[in-house]
Amino acid sequence: MNFSNSLVQWYLNHKRDLPWRNTQNPYPIWLSEIMLQQTRVAQGTPYYLSFLAAFPTVFDLANASEEQVLKLWQGLGYYSRARNLHKTAQYIAFECDGVFPNSYSELLKLKGVGEYTAAAIASFAYKEAVPVVDGNVFRVLSRYFDIETDIAQASAKKEFSALAFELMPKNSPDVFNQAIMEFGALQCVPKNPICSECVFNASCLALKKNKINQLPVKNNKTKVTKRYFNYLIFSDINGKMAIQKRTEKGIWHNLYEFPLVEALDTTSEGEIIDIISNQTIISNKIVKITLCNSEAIIHKLSHQHLYINFWNVSVSGDIDNGFELNQLKTFPFPIVIYNFIESYF
């Protein structure tokens, strides 16, 4: 088909030299696909290289501690991916003797592997003819064929998968899948696509109908919750500080943080000082309370906006189980806290 041939030819001429494209070994392919979920290639590549250097085989990753994995993942976000990555590595190493499942249906059974990731691994590692459908694929196909299906609907994935499968050369599904995703990432981008220099500018229906900016259709709106975090940096005369592990489900599970007071809304400095003064987190007497940042740090997650203040709380005596600064930096923290530690101390 002209579409597929033109797409693959464009890919062969323009593709980026990405390290996970130079192998059919399922381990690095799986690793890259998990890391690139909801992550840009430019951001994910250094993490991918660091992980491969630290854990060159699935056995190395399986034998690492969760804290080692989370520390190396620090800053990449969506930390459930790292925990699932670790658990899956242990399953592959210890239950499957290091051998990855070699089909789409079996890959789907792995923790942290959804339809897109299973399709990517199956086609790239085993050349199974199964299409990948991500945001890039939705965009390319909806524009080229003028498809107005709302991609937020559950049925959209099935519709676009069927179309991609029909277009896919069955003898080279890996190249086709790479090509359509790369085309969406580099050429048919969400805003200001390069239509004047596009191989499809004579056949793209959205371009002909002046609908490029209307496609793909996506009608759902993500509801964003605001949360107000006040981190208490208890420090004693020796410079040791108290930290705690987030064990509850939700954001940053199993990462470390300073003791936290979460408010329901914006709270005055005086009210927070009263709360801190009456805290029961540690028994040491409070000597001084200082707000570290002049205005709240806004940290945006996919469904939450965090408004964060850090409070330096000097206390008398020694803090039980306190850590010095050099020790502190060895723990896996959410990146917003780690960046604060790096800049403040």
CORZIGI-V480186 format. One record per residue. OMEGA is omega as a letter, one per 40 degrees, with the letter a starting at -180 (999 if undefined). D_LAST is the distance of its C-alpha to the last C-alpha in Angstrom with 1 decimal. Layout:
BEGIN
OMEGA_D_LAST / OMEGA_D_LAST
END
This chain:
BEGIN
a_60.6 / a_59.6 / a_56.3 / a_55.2 / a_56.5 / a_55.0 / a_51.6 / i_51.6 / i_52.7 / a_50.0 / a_47.4 / a_48.8 / a_48.5 / a_45.1 / i_43.0 / i_39.5 / a_39.2 / a_36.9 / a_36.4 / i_37.7 / a_40.9 / a_42.0 / i_42.8 / i_44.9 / a_43.1 / a_42.1 / i_38.9 / i_36.9 / i_38.7 / a_37.7 / a_34.1 / a_34.0 / i_35.8 / a_33.5 / a_30.4 / i_32.2 / i_33.0 / a_31.5 / i_29.4 / a_30.2 / a_31.4 / i_28.9 / a_26.0 / a_27.7 / i_29.0 / i_25.9 / i_25.4 / a_29.1 / i_29.0 / i_26.1 / a_27.9 / i_31.2 / a_29.7 / a_28.2 / a_31.2 / i_34.2 / i_36.6 / i_36.9 / i_37.2 / i_33.9 / a_32.2 / a_34.3 / i_33.4 / i_29.6 / i_27.8 / a_26.7 / i_23.0 / a_23.4 / a_25.0 / i_22.5 / i_19.6 / i_21.6 / a_22.5 / i_18.9 / a_19.0 / i_22.8 / a_23.4 / a_26.5 / i_25.4 / i_28.9 / a_30.0 / i_28.0 / i_29.4 / i_32.8 / a_32.5 / a_31.8 / i_34.7 / i_37.0 / i_36.2 / i_37.2 / a_40.3 / a_41.4 / a_40.7 / a_42.2 / a_44.8 / i_45.9 / i_45.6 / a_43.1 / i_45.6 / i_44.5 / a_47.0 / i_49.1 / i_50.1 / a_48.6 / i_50.0 / i_48.5 / i_45.1 / a_44.9 / a_44.9 / i_41.6 / i_38.6 / a_36.5 / i_39.3 / a_41.1 / a_44.1 / a_42.3 / i_40.4 / i_43.5 / a_45.6 / a_43.2 / a_43.2 / a_46.9 / a_47.8 / a_45.5 / a_46.0 / i_49.5 / i_51.0 / a_52.0 / i_53.3 / a_50.9 / i_49.3 / i_45.6 / i_45.0 / a_41.6 / i_40.6 / a_41.8 / i_45.1 / a_45.7 / a_45.1 / a_47.3 / a_50.2 / i_50.2 / a_50.4 / a_52.9 / a_55.3 / i_54.6 / a_53.7 / i_52.8 / i_51.9 / a_48.8 / i_46.3 / i_44.6 / a_47.8 / a_48.1 / a_51.3 / a_49.8 / a_48.3 / a_51.7 / a_53.4 / i_51.1 / i_51.1 / i_54.9 / i_54.9 / i_52.4 / i_54.5 / a_57.7 / a_56.2 / i_54.7 / a_56.7 / i_57.1 / i_57.2 / a_53.7 / a_51.6 / a_48.4 / i_48.9 / a_49.9 / i_46.9 / a_44.5 / a_46.5 / i_46.4 / i_42.7 / i_42.0 / i_44.4 / a_42.5 / a_39.2 / a_40.3 / a_43.5 / a_44.3 / a_40.8 / a_40.3 / i_40.2 / i_42.3 / a_43.8 / a_45.6 / a_49.1 / a_50.9 / a_50.1 / i_50.4 / a_53.0 / a_54.0 / i_54.4 / a_58.2 / a_58.1 / a_55.0 / i_56.4 / i_53.4 / i_53.6 / a_57.3 / a_57.0 / a_54.0 / a_51.9 / a_48.9 / a_46.5 / a_48.1 / e_47.7 / i_46.5 / i_47.2 / a_44.4 / a_45.0 / i_42.5 / a_39.5 / i_36.3 / a_35.5 / i_31.9 / i_30.4 / i_27.7 / a_25.3 / a_22.9 / i_19.9 / a_17.8 / a_15.0 / a_14.6 / i_11.4 / i_13.5 / a_12.0 / a_14.5 / i_15.1 / i_14.2 / i_10.6 / a_12.3 / i_11.9 / i_14.8 / i_15.4 / a_18.7 / i_20.8 / a_22.6 / a_26.2 / i_28.1 / a_29.7 / a_28.3 / i_25.2 / i_22.6 / i_25.0 / i_23.8 / a_20.2 / i_17.4 / i_15.5 / i_14.2 / a_17.4 / i_19.0 / i_21.3 / i_23.3 / a_25.4 / a_28.7 / i_28.0 / a_26.0 / a_25.4 / i_25.1 / i_22.1 / a_24.6 / i_25.8 / i_22.4 / i_21.7 / i_25.2 / a_24.5 / a_21.3 / a_23.2 / a_25.9 / i_24.0 / a_25.4 / i_22.6 / a_21.8 / a_24.2 / i_21.9 / i_22.5 / a_20.1 / a_19.2 / i_17.2 / a_16.3 / i_14.2 / a_14.0 / a_10.6 / a_12.5 / i_15.7 / a_17.8 / i_18.0 / a_16.7 / a_20.0 / a_20.0 / i_23.6 / a_25.3 / a_29.0 / a_30.3 / i_27.4 / a_25.1 / i_22.0 / a_20.7 / i_17.3 / i_15.5 / a_12.4 / i_13.0 / a_11.1 / i_14.0 / a_14.3 / i_17.3 / i_19.7 / i_20.7 / i_19.4 / i_18.3 / i_20.9 / i_19.7 / a_16.0 / i_13.7 / a_11.2 / a_8.1 / i_10.6 / a_13.1 / a_11.3 / i_11.1 / a_14.9 / i_15.8 / i_17.2 / i_15.4 / a_16.8 / a_15.4 / i_14.3 / i_11.9 / i_10.8 / i_10.3 / i_8.2 / a_5.8 / a_6.2 / a_6.0 / a_3.8 / 999_0.0
END
